[in-house]
Amino acid sequence: SIMKKWLSLIMVLAMLVCMTACKDTSDLPQDSTTTVTTPSSSPADYLTAVLEDEQTFVYNGEEMNLSHVLANYEDAIGRYALVDMDSDKQPEIAVEFDSQNFILVLHKDSDAYYGYLFTFRSMYQLNSDGSFYWNSGAGNHGCSRLVFKGNEYEKVELWRAERSEDGSEAYYVEGNKVSKEDFESVAEEKKEPVAWVA
């Protein structure tokens, strides 16, 4: 009868619902991307999470994992360090790529970390005091620090040397033109390189 058919159909549907609810999902593919936007409590914890690809940061206006940035350059993690680069007593995170062509700096502002990528020549030695050396070629080189403003930064020159096309040279310390002797007394001061962890 029609009543028996309806009853059988309802029982079949009830069994399907029960079987679906009890299904083991352990062998289903899991999403391996974690998009946690709130930074961990300390820079060291955050660094660990970044290196394990469990923490994101804002890079070029987008939320990314470290693996995404490395993939863009077909590179890998070389070494990393915690160093206060803007003298605010809060360390930045520096990750040098395995090729040594790039250093990624992560800076915390409010409730987010921002990533800034520097090429080898724009940051070729990071020092324990947060300063770094740069070289733009043809005798132009210097030492700078970073100052972060929101999600942007600016370089503050500590000293620099310039060579013009006619071969003449000019020397600057903290933006002021100085003699070669005064420049060398500052530029030759030994700086301790940052303690990298491989």
N, C-alpha and C positions, 0 to 999 in steps of 0.2 A: 504494500500500500504506500501511498504518498507519505504518510506519517513516518513509516519505517525508513524510507529513503532519506527524509530530512534528518531523522535521528542519527542514521549512519553517517551522513555528511558532517553533522555537528561533532560527532565523536572523532572522526578522522581529522577534522580541523583542530580539535582540542589536543589530540596526540601530536600533531605537527608542531603546535605551539610549545608543548612540553619538551619535545625533542630539541627544538631550536634553543630554548632557554637553558637546557642542560648541556649544550655542546661545549666541548673542550676547545678553548681558543689559544692554547699555548703554542700550537704550531702555525698560527697565523702570522704573517709578517708584521713586525712592530715598527712604528715610526721612530727612527733613531735620532731625529733632530729635536733638541730641547730648546725652546725659545723663552728662556727666563729673562725678563727685562730688568728685574731688580738686582743690583750688584750684591755680592756676598758681603759679609760684615767687614772683612779686612782685605787689603790688596793681595796678601799672600793666598788667601782662600779663593779670591777672584781669579788670580793667576792660575792656580791649579785647575779651576773650572774651565778657564779659557783653553789651557793646554790640552785638557781632556775633551774639548769641543762640546762642553755642556753649558757654556755661557756665551751669550751674544754681546755685541757692542755695535755702536753706530759708526759706519764707515761709508763715506761718500753719500751720506743721507739715508743709508739703508741699514737695517739691522742684519748683522752677519755673524757667522761663526768663523773662527780662525781658519778652518779647513777651506771655506769658500774663498777667502783672500789668498791663501797659499795656492789654491787650484788655478786662480787667475794668472799666476806667474809660474805655474808648473814648478813649484818649489816646496820645501819642507822646513820644519822648525830646526834651526841650527843650535841656538842657545838663547838664554833669556836672563833678565835681571830686574830687580826692583831698585829704582833710583829716583830721588826727588829732583826733578828737572826744573822746577819753577820756584824753589825755595819756600814752599808753603807747608813744609813738614808732612806732606802726604805723598808717598812715593808713587811715581808713574811706573808702568810696566813696559819694559822694552823687550821685544822679541826679534832677534836677528835671524834672518832666513839662512838656510843651509848654504846657499850660493854666496852668501855674504854681500849680495847686491842691494839688500834692503833691510831697514830696521823699521818695525812697526811699533809705534809708541801709543799706549793706551792711557788716557787721562780721565779721571773721574770728575764729573761736574754734576752737582745735585744728585739725582737718582739714576744717572746713566754714565756709562763709559763711552768715550769717543776714541776712534782709532785714526792715527795719522801715519802715513807711509813716507819714509825718507830714503832716497837713493844713497848708494855708497858715497858718492862725492859730496852730497849735501849733509851727511853725518857719518864720518868715517872713523872717529874714535869717540866713544862715549866715556866720560870721566865720572869718577865717584862723586864729585861735587855737582853733577847734573849738567855741566858744560859739555860741549862737543866741538870737534874740529870739522871744518869743511874746506873744500877746494874746488874752485870753479875753473881751474886751469890757467895757463899762461901767467903764472906768478901771483894769481889772485887767490888768497887763502885767509882763513881766520878762525876765530873761536867764538862761539855764541852760546846763549841759553835760550830756553823757550819760556814764553809767557802765555798762559791759556786764558782765553776770554770766551766763556760759554763753550760752544762747540768749535771755536776757531783758535788759532794760535798766531803769535808773531815771534820772530827771532830778534833777540836783543844781542847786538854785537859787543863782545868784550874787547876784542882787537881784530884788526885785519890789515893785510898788505895788498896793495894794488900795483900792477904794472901796466902802464899805458902802451899804446902801439909804438911810440917812439922809444920805448925801453926805459923811460923814467919811472921811478917808483915813489909811492906815497904810503905813509904809515899812519894808522889811526888806533887810538886806545879810547874805548867808551865813547866813540863818535868824534873825538877831538884829534886833529892832525898833530902828530908828534915827530920828533927826530928819529932817525934810524936807531940811535943808541937807546933812547927812551923806549922805543917799541920793542927792541930786543930784550931789554931788562924785564919786560912783562911777558912777551911771547915765549921766552926761553925758560920761564918758570915751569918746573916739572909738575905735571898733573898726574894723579893716580888713576889709572883706567878703572872702570867699573868692574865689580866682581861678577863675571858672567857664570852662569850655570849651564853646562852642556847637557 
